[in-house]
Amino acid sequence: MSKNYSLFGILLMTVLLLVSGCSPKKAVLTTDNEKDLADMITYLEDHGYESSVEEAASDIFPGICMHVKTKSEVLNVYFYENPTVMEEVDSGIGKDGSSYQNKSKTKVVEISWASAPHFFKKNTMMVQYIGEDQNIIKLLTTYLGPQFAGL
C-alpha cells in the first residue's frame, strides 16, 4: 500500500473514531493536531516503522490521547488545543518522568513505569515513550527535539 493511502487511512480512521464517540463535551483533534500526527506517522514510516493509530483513554495526563503502535513499540501521543495548554501539562511532569502535578496542584501522581520513560513535545503534541529502543529514542529526538523529561 502506498504511503498516501496508508496516511489517508490513518486519518480517516482517526476521524471516524472521534466522530463515532462524539458528545458535546468530547474534545476532538484540531486540523493542526491531525497534521502533526500524520507528519509523525509519515516520519516513522519513512524510517522503517509501519504504524497504526488508535484512540486511547487519557489516563494520567489530560488531553486527547492516541496510541501509535509499531511492530514492537507503543507511543502515547497527547494533543492539546494550543501550545499554552500543552506547556501547562508538560511543566507538571517531573524531570525524571516519574511524577505529575497539574497546574492547580489538585492532582499529584507518583508513577512507576515498566521501563524508562521519555517525553518529547512539538507544537501542540506531547509524545510519551516508555521503553529502551535506542533507535526509537534517536528518531523521536531527531524529529521532536530533545526530551524534556524522562531518563
C-alpha positions as CSV (number, residue, x, y, z in Angstrom):
1,M,0.0,0.0,0.0
2,S,1.4,3.4,-0.9
3,K,2.2,5.9,1.9
4,N,-0.6,8.3,0.7
5,Y,-3.2,5.6,1.0
6,S,-1.8,4.5,4.4
7,L,-1.8,8.1,5.6
8,F,-5.3,8.7,4.3
9,G,-6.4,5.5,6.1
10,I,-4.9,6.6,9.4
11,L,-6.5,10.0,9.2
12,L,-9.9,8.5,8.1
13,M,-9.8,6.0,11.0
14,T,-8.9,8.8,13.5
15,V,-11.8,11.0,12.3
16,L,-14.2,8.0,12.4
17,L,-13.1,7.1,15.9
18,L,-13.6,10.6,17.2
19,V,-16.9,11.2,15.4
20,S,-18.4,7.9,16.5
21,G,-18.0,8.7,20.1
22,C,-18.6,12.5,20.0
23,S,-20.7,14.2,22.5
24,P,-20.9,18.0,23.1
25,K,-18.2,17.7,25.8
26,K,-15.8,15.4,24.0
27,A,-12.7,17.0,22.7
28,V,-11.7,16.5,19.1
29,L,-8.4,16.8,17.3
30,T,-7.8,20.1,15.6
31,T,-6.7,20.3,12.0
32,D,-3.2,21.1,13.3
33,N,-3.3,18.1,15.6
34,E,-4.2,15.8,12.7
35,K,-1.4,17.3,10.6
36,D,1.1,16.8,13.4
37,L,0.0,13.2,13.9
38,A,0.1,12.4,10.1
39,D,3.5,14.0,9.8
40,M,4.9,11.9,12.6
41,I,3.4,8.7,11.2
42,T,5.0,9.6,7.8
43,Y,8.3,10.2,9.5
44,L,8.2,6.9,11.3
45,E,7.2,5.0,8.2
46,D,10.0,6.7,6.2
47,H,12.4,5.2,8.8
48,G,11.0,1.7,8.6
49,Y,8.4,1.7,11.3
50,E,5.0,0.8,9.9
51,S,2.5,2.3,12.3
52,S,-1.2,2.1,13.3
53,V,-3.1,4.6,15.3
54,E,-6.0,4.1,17.8
55,E,-7.7,6.4,20.2
56,A,-6.9,5.7,23.8
57,A,-8.2,6.8,27.2
58,S,-6.2,9.7,28.6
59,D,-5.1,8.3,32.0
60,I,-2.5,10.3,33.9
61,F,-2.1,13.2,31.6
62,P,-5.0,15.3,30.3
63,G,-5.5,15.8,26.6
64,I,-6.6,13.7,23.7
65,C,-4.6,10.5,23.8
66,M,-3.7,8.4,20.7
67,H,-1.7,5.2,20.7
68,V,0.8,5.0,17.8
69,K,1.8,1.3,17.6
70,T,4.7,0.0,15.6
71,K,5.5,-3.7,15.4
72,S,7.1,-3.8,18.8
73,E,6.6,-0.4,20.4
74,V,3.8,1.9,21.6
75,L,4.0,5.7,21.7
76,N,1.3,7.6,23.7
77,V,0.7,10.8,21.9
78,Y,-1.3,13.6,23.6
79,F,-2.8,16.5,21.8
80,Y,-3.8,19.9,23.2
81,E,-5.8,22.9,22.0
82,N,-2.8,25.2,21.9
83,P,0.9,25.3,23.0
84,T,0.0,27.2,26.2
85,V,-2.2,24.3,27.4
86,M,0.5,21.8,26.5
87,E,3.1,23.8,28.4
88,E,0.9,23.7,31.5
89,V,0.8,19.9,31.3
90,D,4.4,19.3,30.5
91,S,5.6,21.7,33.2
92,G,3.9,19.5,35.7
93,I,5.9,16.4,34.7
94,G,8.9,15.7,36.9
95,K,12.3,15.9,35.4
96,D,12.8,12.1,35.6
97,G,9.3,11.5,34.3
98,S,8.1,9.7,37.4
99,S,5.6,12.2,38.7
100,Y,2.9,14.6,37.5
101,Q,1.3,17.5,39.2
102,N,-1.4,19.5,37.4
103,K,-1.4,23.3,37.3
104,S,-3.9,23.8,40.1
105,K,-2.0,21.2,42.2
106,T,-5.2,19.3,42.8
107,K,-3.8,16.1,41.1
108,V,-0.4,14.8,42.2
109,V,0.7,11.4,40.9
110,E,3.8,9.4,41.5
111,I,4.5,7.0,38.6
112,S,6.4,3.7,38.4
113,W,6.9,2.9,34.8
114,A,7.6,-0.7,33.4
115,S,10.7,0.8,31.6
116,A,12.5,4.0,31.1
117,P,10.1,7.0,30.4
118,H,10.9,9.5,27.7
119,F,8.8,12.7,27.0
120,F,9.0,14.8,23.9
121,K,7.0,17.7,22.5
122,K,6.3,19.6,19.4
123,N,3.7,22.2,18.6
124,T,0.6,21.0,20.5
125,M,1.7,17.4,20.7
126,M,3.4,15.6,23.6
127,V,4.9,12.2,22.9
128,Q,5.5,9.7,25.7
129,Y,7.6,6.6,25.0
130,I,8.2,4.0,27.7
131,G,11.0,1.8,26.6
132,E,14.6,1.5,25.8
133,D,14.8,1.0,22.0
134,Q,17.6,3.4,21.2
135,N,16.6,3.7,17.5
136,I,13.1,4.9,18.5
137,I,14.6,7.3,21.0
138,K,17.0,8.7,18.4
139,L,14.2,9.0,15.8
140,L,12.0,10.9,18.3
141,T,14.8,13.1,19.4
142,T,15.6,14.0,15.7
143,Y,12.0,14.6,14.8
144,L,10.7,16.2,18.0
145,G,13.8,17.7,19.6
146,P,15.5,16.6,22.9
147,Q,13.3,15.0,25.5
148,F,12.1,17.4,28.2
149,A,11.5,14.8,30.9
150,G,12.5,11.2,31.5
151,L,15.6,9.1,31.8
